[in-house]
Amino acid sequence: MKHVVRLGAALLLALSAAKRVAVAAPEPQAPQLTPTSPELEQRDRPVTNDDLLILLRVGELLSDEGVWNRKDDRECADDEATGKRSLFCALQRACVDVLGAYDHRRVALQEVRFAVEDATRGQDFAHRLQDFNNLPTTRLSDIRAVLQVATDRVRSRLKTK
């Protein structure tokens, strides 16, 4: 009988411990996205009004040839100092202006990357924004065209929310 009591007590302790472990287990969370997460390359990520505001702000920042830096080095301090921004640095500045911080893989910025891909089918870029900006054949009108495509896509998805 003593063995049965000990076995029963041991079983109760084991069940109690299992319940504590089950209760203490954290709730499953959405996966954390990193700068290289494949999900960031999906073209249907949810958009917000801030994404639209970022793209509109970039259009303001790249209003004419005199404010466009066609030799992007992805270092934006010198662009800010001169007031001549590349596509990448204008996106960075607009992101900070709208959000208060830079978000490298923000949907607005990704939409511009996708628009660049679509406009340059067949070209392989290490850095889509920089390399497109720096192509000898790229004109400010090309930059503004990809911005318009990205803006239209964001607007369209905002309307369907």
N, C-alpha and C positions, 0 to 999 in steps of 0.2 A: 504494500500500500504506500510505503514511503517513496518508492520509486515512481509511482503514479503521481503523487503529490508534487515531487520534485520535477517530474516531466511536465506536469500541468503548469507549474509555476514558471518553468523555463520557456514553455510555449507562450504563456501570457507575456512574459518579458520580451520575447522575440517579436510578438505581434505588436506590442506597445512601441518598441523601437522602430519597427517597420512603419507604423503610422506616423511617428515623429519625423522620420526621414521623408515620407511621402508628403507630409504637411510642409516641411521645411524646403522642399524642392521648389525652385523658382518657376514662375509661370514662363512658358515659352515666349520669346520675344521675336519680333521681326528681325531678320538678319541685318547686321550692321553693314552698311555699304562703305567700301573703301574706294580710293580713286581709281582702282583697276577692276572693280566689280563689273561683271558682264551685264548686270541689270541696268547699269548706267548707259549702255549703248542701245537700250530699247527706245524705240521712237514713239511710244505711246504712254510715257510716264505722265502722271497727273501734273497739270499746270496750275499756277496761281496768278492772281492779278499782279503780284510782284514780278513775275517773269515777263509779263507784258510791259510793265514799267521799266524794267532793265533794258529791254530791247528799244523802247522809245527813247530812253536816255542815251543809248549808244548812237542812235540817229542824230541826236542833238550834238553829241560830242564830235561826231565825224561829219559835220555839216558842209565842209568844203575842203578843197585840196590843201589850203593853207594850214589846216589842223590835222592832216593825216601824215603819219610817219610810215613810209613805205619800206623801211628797213628795220623790221621788228627783231629784237634780240631777247624778248620775253622778260626783260628787266624794265620795269615801268617807272622807276624813280626819275630817270632822265626824260621820259615822255612827259611826266607830270611837270617837271621843271621847265620844259620848253613849251608845253601846251600843244605839242604835236604827238598824237597818239596813234599807235598801230591798232588794228582790229582787236588783238588780244588785250592790249592795255586799255582800250576804250571799254571793252566788256568788263575788265577788272574794275575800272573806275565807276562804271555804271552800277555794278553789283554793290560796291561799297556805298555809293550814293543812295541806293534804294534800300539795301538791307542793313547797312552799317558794318558789314564785313564781307570779305571776298569768299565766294563759294564756287570753287573751280569746276565742279560738275553739276552746277545748277541747271535745271531744265532749260532755261533761256539760253545759256551758253552751249548746252548740248545741241539745241535746235540750230544754232548757228553752225556748229561743227557738221551737223547732218546736211544743212543747206550747202556748205562748202563741198562736202563729198558728192552731193548730187550735181553740183555745178562743174565738178572736175573729174567726172567719171574716168576711171583708168589711171589716175595719177596717185602715186603712193607717197604719202606725207608722213614724216616722223611726228610733226606737230601741225595738225590741220590748220589752225588759225594763223600761226606764224608763217608757215610755208605758203599758204594761199596769199596772205598779205604781201609776202616778199617775191612772189613770182614776177618776173619782168613784164609779163603780159597783163597782170592784174592792174586794173584802174580803180579809182574811187567808186565809179559807177558799178563795178563788179562787187565791191564791198557792200555798197548800199543795196544791191540786188539780193545778195544772200541775207542781209539783215531783213529785207522786206519779206522774203520767203519765210524766214524764221518767225517774224512778227505775225504773218498771216496764219501760220500753223498754230501758234499759241492762241491767237484770237479765236480761231475756229474751235479749238478744244475748250476754251473758256465758255463759249456759247453753248456747248453740249453738256456742261456740268449740271 
